[in-house]
Amino acid sequence: MKRLILLLLILACLASACLLSAGAEGGDYVLAGYDPTQYRSWPENAFFASMEELTGVRFELKQYTAISSWEEAKASYTAGGDMPDVLFKAQLSGYECAEMLDKGVLVDLKPYLETHCPHFWAMVREDDSILDAITLPDGRIAALPYISETPTQNVMWINKKFLARTGKAAPTTWDEMTEVLRAFRDMDANSNGDPNDEIPMGFLGPYDLKYLGHAFGLIANDYNLYVTDSGEVRYMPAEERFMLLMAGLREWYKEGLLDPAGFTSSDMLRAVTDANKPQRYGVVFAPMVTTLFPSEWLEDYACLMPLQWEGEACYRDVGLHIVRGTFAVTTHCQDVGEVLEWVDMMYSEEGSVLAAVGKRNSDYVVDGDGSWRLTESAKSDSYYTVSHTITSGAEIPGYSAEEFNARFNDSGLKTMLDALHAFNEKCRLPFPYLYLTREESTKITSLQEKLGYFVDMQIARWVLGEEEITAGSGENFISALKEAGLDEFLALWQGIYDAQEGR
């Protein structure tokens, strides 16, 4: 692993090729897409060879490793022109889907799915939200998605050892959380004799802090938007309860309950690699605790369930259950059904595991009790994930095989996955999947740049105490939002929502 990290650091200093390679010449079809994963070469990756064994379909592979080059390639495709047959890891936006269909570049997949994608179609029949999410407002389907049964969330992880040493139970409300954080601060929770080295709650900037709005019944997307049960689009920072959140966070910061470096740190700076170092964080936000701390600490942190507001717990669903635009077929393709049957394999457990873990009895083995583990050759291969799997980098088509993942023979990881599954049941999408035209996207991006920046800066000013939280400062905040275009922003989103949700 150290050798791999060193090589990654060396190669990070080199300019990556825009188009990595074109391999498997003479394939039945041409497959192109975006994958920036270092060291991964599609023609040399075992995934494509294994898929050929399963399906009999062979591709000439064109991998783009620079997003700018991939965007240029997509924009250059024209009906009847020189283009690939399949777009894989395609990263197609909603307006790209519509425009490429209109230009005759992409095939409308809707008429083919029931016949040629039995695994995917079975998922659609069980969950009609999948079809809703990938269908354009005019009824066409340009691309297939990635489906995650347990999406990755921005989770609160709490130190179980700290709880045990302070005699506290896991908090369920804001007030209980406050008391737990105070105990972490005051009671030498890591038992190293230094009463001042604990960080009760770690966070990274306004992004993490806004997640705590759930403790006041507020959840919103990255645009700070949510929609009410009656279909009204609203802006979370403009709500009265948002000011309650700000006041609470200001008190936490004054009391030393929040990381003093929370507005200036990064994951790289706060990550711990030495398991022998003292544990400092009581609660921390992260998708997986192993992204910050050594694997030896895995069982020391538990996934903290969302805090309750008026007796109910709800959390923002940030890890998308459905990621759109991962796989498309161009009008250059001579047999749409055959390439769809190829990708449909990725919506089966066999194909999903092949993409994420590798080949059975080569990269992993299944034991007699049904559990599975990586082979010694896979564990000892520093390049295993880039040479035998395809899931890192841009999103793939397919789905996450949760039943298979749950049978992994690591008890600590299994406990964490079970907790994340329970956590996901409390998560809710604050705003629905909507398709934007290029014009709408441009307008929204322009307004969001002003509004989002202003909101995040104001959060920092209030929490750090650079500006007092008063009724007057709250009114000035709303006025400034309106001057920055809040009313236009909400009206634009409301119109899009109404048009696509049939109101």
C-alpha positions as CSV (number, residue, x, y, z in Angstrom):
1,M,0.0,0.0,0.0
2,K,2.9,2.4,0.8
3,R,4.4,1.7,-2.6
4,L,1.0,2.5,-4.3
5,I,0.6,5.7,-2.4
6,L,4.2,6.8,-3.3
7,L,3.5,6.0,-7.0
8,L,0.2,7.9,-6.9
9,L,1.9,11.0,-5.5
10,I,4.6,10.8,-8.2
11,L,2.1,10.4,-11.0
12,A,-0.2,13.1,-9.6
13,C,2.5,15.6,-10.6
14,L,2.5,14.4,-14.2
15,A,-0.1,15.6,-16.8
16,S,-2.5,12.8,-17.5
17,A,-3.4,11.9,-21.1
18,C,-6.7,13.2,-22.3
19,L,-7.5,10.1,-24.2
20,L,-5.8,7.2,-22.4
21,S,-6.0,4.5,-25.1
22,A,-8.0,2.8,-27.7
23,G,-7.7,-0.9,-27.3
24,A,-9.4,-4.2,-28.3
25,E,-9.2,-3.2,-31.9
26,G,-11.7,-4.9,-34.2
27,G,-14.3,-5.2,-31.5
28,D,-18.0,-5.7,-32.3
29,Y,-18.8,-2.2,-31.1
30,V,-17.0,1.0,-29.9
31,L,-17.4,2.0,-26.3
32,A,-16.3,5.4,-25.1
33,G,-16.5,7.1,-21.7
34,Y,-14.9,9.0,-18.9
35,D,-12.8,7.3,-16.2
36,P,-10.1,9.5,-14.4
37,T,-8.9,6.7,-12.1
38,Q,-5.1,6.7,-12.1
39,Y,-3.5,3.5,-13.3
40,R,-6.7,2.2,-14.8
41,S,-6.5,1.3,-18.5
42,W,-9.8,0.0,-19.8
43,P,-8.2,-2.3,-22.5
44,E,-6.1,-3.9,-19.7
45,N,-8.9,-4.1,-17.1
46,A,-10.2,-7.6,-16.4
47,F,-13.8,-6.4,-16.1
48,F,-14.3,-5.9,-19.8
49,A,-12.7,-9.3,-20.6
50,S,-14.9,-11.0,-18.0
51,M,-18.0,-9.3,-19.4
52,E,-17.1,-10.5,-22.9
53,E,-16.9,-14.1,-21.5
54,L,-20.4,-13.7,-20.0
55,T,-22.1,-12.0,-23.0
56,G,-20.1,-12.7,-26.1
57,V,-20.0,-8.9,-26.8
58,R,-16.6,-7.3,-27.5
59,F,-15.8,-3.6,-27.5
60,E,-13.1,-1.4,-28.9
61,L,-12.5,0.8,-25.8
62,K,-11.9,4.5,-25.7
63,Q,-11.2,5.9,-22.3
64,Y,-11.1,9.6,-21.6
65,T,-9.2,10.6,-18.4
66,A,-9.7,14.3,-18.6
67,I,-13.3,15.6,-18.1
68,S,-12.7,18.5,-20.5
69,S,-11.8,16.1,-23.3
70,W,-14.8,13.9,-22.6
71,E,-17.1,17.0,-22.6
72,E,-15.6,18.0,-26.0
73,A,-16.0,14.5,-27.4
74,K,-19.7,14.4,-26.4
75,A,-20.3,17.8,-27.9
76,S,-18.7,16.8,-31.2
77,Y,-21.0,13.8,-31.9
78,T,-23.4,14.3,-34.7
79,A,-26.0,12.1,-36.4
80,G,-24.4,10.1,-39.1
81,G,-20.9,11.2,-38.0
82,D,-18.0,9.4,-36.6
83,M,-18.9,8.4,-33.0
84,P,-18.9,5.4,-30.7
85,D,-21.8,2.9,-30.4
86,V,-22.0,3.1,-26.6
87,L,-21.3,5.8,-24.0
88,F,-20.2,4.2,-20.7
89,K,-19.6,6.1,-17.5
90,A,-21.1,8.8,-19.7
91,Q,-21.9,11.5,-17.1
92,L,-24.8,12.9,-19.2
93,S,-26.6,15.8,-17.7
94,G,-30.4,16.2,-18.2
95,Y,-30.0,18.8,-20.9
96,E,-27.3,16.8,-22.7
97,C,-29.7,13.8,-22.8
98,A,-32.5,15.9,-24.4
99,E,-30.2,17.7,-26.8
100,M,-28.4,14.6,-28.0
101,L,-31.8,12.8,-28.6
102,D,-33.0,15.8,-30.5
103,K,-29.9,15.9,-32.7
104,G,-30.2,12.2,-33.5
105,V,-27.1,11.3,-31.6
106,L,-28.7,9.1,-29.0
107,V,-31.3,6.3,-29.2
108,D,-34.5,6.5,-27.2
109,L,-34.1,3.4,-25.0
110,K,-37.7,3.2,-23.7
111,P,-39.0,0.9,-26.4
112,Y,-36.2,-1.6,-25.9
113,L,-36.0,-1.9,-22.1
114,E,-38.7,-4.5,-21.3
115,T,-37.4,-6.9,-24.0
116,H,-33.7,-6.5,-23.8
117,C,-33.1,-5.5,-20.1
118,P,-34.9,-8.1,-18.0
119,H,-32.8,-7.5,-14.8
120,F,-33.2,-3.8,-15.0
121,W,-36.9,-4.1,-15.9
122,A,-37.5,-6.2,-12.9
123,M,-36.1,-3.4,-10.7
124,V,-38.4,-0.9,-12.4
125,R,-41.4,-3.1,-11.7
126,E,-40.5,-3.1,-8.0
127,D,-39.7,0.6,-7.8
128,D,-41.4,2.9,-10.3
129,S,-39.4,5.8,-9.0
130,I,-36.5,4.5,-11.1
131,L,-38.3,4.9,-14.3
132,D,-39.7,8.3,-13.2
133,A,-36.1,9.5,-12.5
134,I,-34.6,8.6,-15.9
135,T,-37.6,9.6,-18.1
136,L,-37.4,13.0,-19.7
137,P,-40.4,15.3,-19.4
138,D,-41.4,14.3,-23.0
139,G,-41.4,10.6,-22.1
140,R,-38.1,9.6,-23.7
141,I,-35.3,7.7,-22.0
142,A,-31.8,8.7,-23.2
143,A,-29.6,6.9,-20.6
144,L,-29.6,4.2,-17.9
145,P,-28.7,4.8,-14.3
146,Y,-26.7,3.5,-11.4
147,I,-29.0,2.3,-8.6
148,S,-27.8,2.3,-5.0
149,E,-29.9,0.4,-2.4
150,T,-27.9,2.0,0.4
151,P,-26.5,5.3,-0.8
152,T,-23.5,6.8,0.8
153,Q,-24.6,9.6,3.2
154,N,-22.8,12.4,5.1
155,V,-23.1,10.5,8.4
156,M,-22.5,11.6,12.0
157,W,-20.1,9.1,13.5
158,I,-19.9,9.1,17.4
159,N,-17.1,7.7,19.4
160,K,-18.4,4.7,21.4
161,K,-15.4,4.8,23.8
162,F,-16.0,8.4,24.6
163,L,-19.6,7.6,25.4
164,A,-18.6,4.8,27.7
165,R,-16.0,6.8,29.5
166,T,-18.3,9.7,30.1
167,G,-21.3,7.5,31.0
168,K,-23.5,9.1,28.3
169,A,-26.0,7.5,26.0
170,A,-26.1,8.3,22.3
171,P,-28.0,11.6,21.9
172,T,-31.4,11.7,20.2
173,T,-32.1,15.5,20.4
174,W,-30.2,18.7,20.1
175,D,-30.3,19.3,23.8
176,E,-29.0,15.8,24.5
177,M,-26.2,16.3,21.9
178,T,-25.2,19.5,23.7
179,E,-24.8,17.6,27.0
180,V,-22.8,14.8,25.3
181,L,-20.5,17.3,23.6
182,R,-19.9,19.1,26.9
183,A,-19.0,15.7,28.5
184,F,-16.5,15.0,25.7
185,R,-15.0,18.4,26.3
186,D,-14.7,18.2,30.1
187,M,-14.1,14.6,31.1
188,D,-10.9,13.7,29.3
189,A,-12.9,11.4,27.1
190,N,-9.9,9.8,25.5
191,S,-8.2,9.1,28.9
192,N,-4.8,10.3,27.8
193,G,-4.3,12.8,30.7
194,D,-4.7,15.8,28.5
195,P,-8.1,17.4,29.3
196,N,-7.9,19.8,26.4
197,D,-7.1,17.7,23.3
198,E,-10.6,16.4,22.6
199,I,-12.6,17.9,19.8
200,P,-16.3,17.3,20.7
201,M,-17.6,17.7,17.2
202,G,-15.6,17.8,14.0
203,F,-17.0,19.4,10.8
204,L,-15.9,20.9,7.5
205,G,-17.3,24.3,6.9
206,P,-20.9,25.4,6.3
207,Y,-21.7,22.3,4.3
208,D,-21.5,20.0,7.3
209,L,-23.1,22.5,9.6
210,K,-26.2,22.7,7.4
211,Y,-26.8,19.0,7.9
212,L,-27.5,19.8,11.6
213,G,-30.6,21.7,10.4
214,H,-32.3,18.3,10.6
215,A,-32.3,18.7,14.4
216,F,-34.7,21.7,13.8
217,G,-36.8,19.9,11.2
218,L,-34.9,21.4,8.3
219,I,-33.3,19.5,5.4
220,A,-32.4,20.9,2.0
221,N,-30.4,20.0,-1.1
222,D,-27.2,21.6,-2.3
223,Y,-29.2,24.6,-3.6
224,N,-30.6,25.0,-0.1
225,L,-34.0,24.1,-1.5
226,Y,-36.8,21.8,-0.3
227,V,-40.4,21.3,-1.3
228,T,-43.4,21.2,1.1
229,D,-46.1,18.6,1.1
230,S,-48.3,21.1,-0.8
231,G,-45.7,21.5,-3.5
232,E,-44.2,24.9,-2.5
233,V,-40.5,25.3,-3.2
234,R,-38.8,26.9,-0.2
235,Y,-35.3,28.1,0.7
236,M,-34.0,26.7,4.0
237,P,-31.8,29.7,5.0
238,A,-34.9,31.9,4.8
239,E,-36.9,29.9,7.3
240,E,-37.3,31.1,10.9
241,R,-35.9,27.8,12.3
242,F,-32.7,28.4,10.4
243,M,-32.0,31.2,12.8
244,L,-32.5,28.8,15.7
245,L,-29.9,26.6,14.1
246,M,-27.5,29.5,13.8
247,A,-28.0,30.5,17.4
248,G,-27.4,26.9,18.6
249,L,-24.2,26.6,16.6
250,R,-22.9,29.9,17.9
251,E,-23.4,28.7,21.4
252,W,-21.6,25.5,20.6
253,Y,-18.7,27.3,19.1
254,K,-18.5,29.7,22.1
255,E,-18.4,26.8,24.5
256,G,-15.6,25.0,22.5
257,L,-17.9,22.2,21.3
258,L,-17.1,22.7,17.7
259,D,-13.7,22.1,16.0
260,P,-12.0,25.6,16.1
261,A,-10.4,24.7,12.7
262,G,-13.7,23.5,11.2
263,F,-13.9,26.4,8.7
264,T,-10.2,26.1,7.6
265,S,-9.4,22.4,7.8
266,S,-9.7,19.6,5.2
267,D,-10.0,15.8,5.2
268,M,-6.3,15.6,4.3
269,L,-5.3,17.7,7.3
270,R,-7.5,16.0,9.9
271,A,-7.0,12.4,8.7
272,V,-5.3,10.0,11.1
273,T,-3.2,7.1,9.7
274,D,-1.5,6.0,13.0
275,A,-3.8,3.8,15.1
276,N,-1.6,4.4,18.1
277,K,-2.4,8.1,18.2
278,P,-5.0,9.4,20.7
279,Q,-8.5,9.6,19.4
280,R,-9.6,13.2,19.5
281,Y,-13.0,13.5,17.8
282,G,-16.2,12.7,19.7
283,V,-18.5,13.2,16.7
284,V,-17.5,13.8,13.1
285,F,-19.2,14.0,9.8
286,A,-18.0,11.6,7.0
287,P,-19.4,9.2,4.5
288,M,-17.4,6.3,6.1
289,V,-15.3,6.6,9.2
290,T,-12.5,4.8,7.5
291,T,-12.0,7.7,5.1
292,L,-10.6,9.7,8.1
293,F,-9.3,7.1,10.6
294,P,-7.3,3.9,10.6
295,S,-9.2,0.7,10.0
296,E,-8.3,-0.4,13.5
297,W,-10.7,2.4,14.8
298,L,-13.6,1.1,12.8
299,E,-15.4,-0.5,15.7
300,D,-14.8,2.5,18.0
301,Y,-17.2,4.7,16.0
302,A,-20.9,4.1,15.6
303,C,-23.3,5.7,13.1
304,L,-25.3,8.2,15.0
305,M,-29.0,8.1,14.1
306,P,-30.5,11.5,13.1
307,L,-31.6,13.8,16.0
308,Q,-35.3,14.2,16.6
309,W,-37.4,17.4,16.0
310,E,-40.8,17.3,17.7
311,G,-40.5,13.6,18.2
312,E,-39.5,12.7,14.6
313,A,-36.2,12.0,13.0
314,C,-35.5,12.9,9.4
315,Y,-32.2,13.5,7.6
316,R,-31.2,14.8,4.2
317,D,-30.7,12.1,1.6
318,V,-27.5,13.2,-0.2
319,G,-26.3,9.9,-1.5
320,L,-28.4,9.5,-4.6
321,H,-30.5,6.4,-4.8
322,I,-30.5,6.9,-8.6
323,V,-27.6,8.4,-10.5
324,R,-28.8,9.3,-14.0
325,G,-26.9,9.4,-17.3
326,T,-24.4,6.6,-16.9
327,F,-25.0,4.5,-20.1
328,A,-26.4,5.5,-23.5
329,V,-26.5,4.0,-27.0
330,T,-25.8,6.2,-30.1
331,T,-27.6,6.0,-33.4
332,H,-24.3,4.6,-34.9
333,C,-25.0,1.3,-33.1
334,Q,-26.3,-1.4,-35.5
335,D,-27.8,-3.6,-32.8
336,V,-29.3,-1.7,-29.8
337,G,-30.7,-4.8,-28.3
338,E,-27.4,-6.6,-28.1
339,V,-25.5,-3.8,-26.3
340,L,-28.5,-3.3,-23.9
341,E,-28.3,-7.0,-23.1
342,W,-24.6,-6.5,-22.4
343,V,-25.3,-3.7,-19.9
344,D,-28.3,-5.4,-18.4
345,M,-25.8,-8.0,-17.0
346,M,-24.6,-5.2,-14.7
347,Y,-28.1,-5.0,-13.1
348,S,-27.7,-8.6,-12.0
349,E,-25.9,-9.7,-8.9
350,E,-23.3,-11.5,-11.0
351,G,-22.5,-8.4,-13.1
352,S,-22.7,-6.0,-10.1
353,V,-20.2,-8.1,-8.2
354,L,-18.0,-8.4,-11.2
355,A,-17.8,-4.6,-11.5
356,A,-17.3,-3.9,-7.8
357,V,-15.3,-6.9,-6.5
358,G,-14.0,-8.9,-9.5
359,K,-14.2,-12.5,-10.7
360,R,-15.3,-15.4,-8.4
361,N,-12.5,-17.8,-7.5
362,S,-10.0,-15.4,-8.9
363,D,-10.5,-12.2,-7.0
364,Y,-12.9,-13.5,-4.3
365,V,-14.1,-16.8,-3.0
366,V,-17.4,-17.8,-1.3
367,D,-17.1,-20.0,1.8
368,G,-19.4,-22.8,2.8
369,D,-21.4,-20.5,5.1
370,G,-22.2,-18.1,2.2
371,S,-19.8,-15.4,3.3
372,W,-17.2,-14.2,0.9
373,R,-13.7,-12.9,1.2
374,L,-11.0,-11.6,-1.1
375,T,-8.4,-14.0,-2.3
376,E,-4.8,-13.6,-1.1
377,S,-3.7,-12.6,-4.6
378,A,-6.3,-9.8,-4.7
379,K,-5.3,-8.6,-1.2
380,S,-1.6,-8.6,-2.0
381,D,-2.1,-6.8,-5.4
382,S,-1.6,-3.0,-4.9
383,Y,-3.3,-2.5,-8.3
384,Y,-6.2,-4.9,-7.8
385,T,-9.0,-2.2,-7.6
386,V,-7.8,-0.4,-10.8
387,S,-7.0,-3.6,-12.8
388,H,-9.9,-5.9,-11.8
389,T,-12.8,-3.6,-10.9
390,I,-14.5,-0.7,-12.6
391,T,-16.5,1.1,-10.0
392,S,-14.2,4.0,-8.9
393,G,-14.0,7.2,-10.9
394,A,-17.2,8.2,-12.8
395,E,-20.4,6.4,-11.9
396,I,-21.0,3.1,-13.7
397,P,-24.4,1.7,-14.9
398,G,-25.7,-1.1,-12.7
399,Y,-26.7,-1.4,-9.1
400,S,-25.1,-2.0,-5.6
401,A,-25.6,-5.7,-4.7
402,E,-26.4,-5.1,-1.0
403,E,-27.3,-8.7,-0.2
404,F,-23.9,-9.8,-1.5
405,N,-22.0,-7.0,0.2
406,A,-23.7,-7.9,3.6
407,R,-22.1,-11.4,3.4
408,F,-18.5,-10.0,3.5
409,N,-16.7,-11.9,6.3
410,D,-15.4,-8.8,8.1
411,S,-17.6,-8.4,11.2
412,G,-16.7,-4.8,11.8
413,L,-17.5,-3.7,8.3
414,K,-20.8,-5.7,8.4
415,T,-21.8,-3.9,11.6
416,M,-21.1,-0.6,9.9
417,L,-23.0,-1.5,6.8
418,D,-26.0,-2.6,8.8
419,A,-26.0,0.7,10.7
420,L,-25.8,2.7,7.4
421,H,-28.8,0.7,6.1
422,A,-30.8,1.7,9.2
423,F,-29.6,5.3,8.8
424,N,-30.7,5.4,5.2
425,E,-34.2,4.5,6.3
426,K,-34.4,7.9,8.1
427,C,-33.1,9.8,5.0
428,R,-35.5,11.7,2.7
429,L,-34.9,13.5,-0.6
430,P,-35.7,17.1,0.2
431,F,-36.2,18.0,-3.5
432,P,-37.2,15.7,-6.4
433,Y,-35.2,14.7,-9.4
434,L,-35.9,17.3,-12.1
435,Y,-34.5,17.8,-15.6
436,L,-33.1,21.2,-16.6
437,T,-32.7,22.7,-20.0
438,R,-29.3,24.2,-20.8
439,E,-30.8,27.7,-20.5
440,E,-32.4,26.9,-17.1
441,S,-29.1,25.4,-15.9
442,T,-27.2,28.5,-16.9
443,K,-29.6,30.8,-15.1
444,I,-29.7,28.6,-11.9
445,T,-25.9,28.3,-11.8
446,S,-25.5,32.1,-12.1
447,L,-27.9,32.7,-9.2
448,Q,-26.6,29.9,-7.1
449,E,-23.1,31.2,-7.3
450,K,-24.2,34.4,-5.6
451,L,-26.8,33.0,-3.2
452,G,-24.9,29.9,-2.1
453,Y,-21.7,31.9,-1.4
454,F,-23.5,34.5,0.6
455,V,-25.3,32.0,2.7
456,D,-22.1,30.0,3.5
457,M,-20.2,33.2,4.4
458,Q,-23.0,34.4,6.6
459,I,-23.1,31.1,8.5
460,A,-19.3,31.4,9.2
461,R,-19.8,35.0,10.4
462,W,-22.6,34.1,12.8
463,V,-20.9,30.9,14.1
464,L,-17.6,32.6,14.7
465,G,-19.2,35.6,16.3
466,E,-18.0,38.1,13.7
467,E,-21.7,39.2,13.6
468,E,-24.2,39.0,16.3
469,I,-27.4,37.0,15.8
470,T,-30.3,39.3,16.3
471,A,-33.7,39.9,14.8
472,G,-32.2,42.8,12.9
473,S,-29.3,40.7,11.5
474,G,-31.8,38.1,10.4
475,E,-33.9,40.6,8.6
476,N,-30.8,42.1,6.9
477,F,-29.8,38.6,5.8
478,I,-33.2,38.0,4.1
479,S,-33.0,41.4,2.4
480,A,-29.5,40.6,1.1
481,L,-30.8,37.3,-0.2
482,K,-33.5,39.0,-2.1
483,E,-31.1,41.5,-3.5
484,A,-29.0,38.6,-4.7
485,G,-31.9,37.2,-6.6
486,L,-33.7,34.8,-4.2
487,D,-37.2,35.6,-5.5
488,E,-36.1,34.9,-9.1
489,F,-34.3,31.7,-8.0
490,L,-37.4,30.4,-6.2
491,A,-39.7,31.3,-9.1
492,L,-37.5,29.6,-11.6
493,W,-37.4,26.4,-9.6
494,Q,-41.1,26.5,-8.8
495,G,-41.9,26.7,-12.5
496,I,-39.7,23.8,-13.3
497,Y,-41.2,21.8,-10.4
498,D,-44.7,22.6,-11.4
499,A,-44.1,21.6,-15.0
500,Q,-42.5,18.3,-14.3
501,E,-44.5,17.2,-11.3
502,G,-47.8,17.9,-13.1
503,R,-49.2,20.6,-10.8
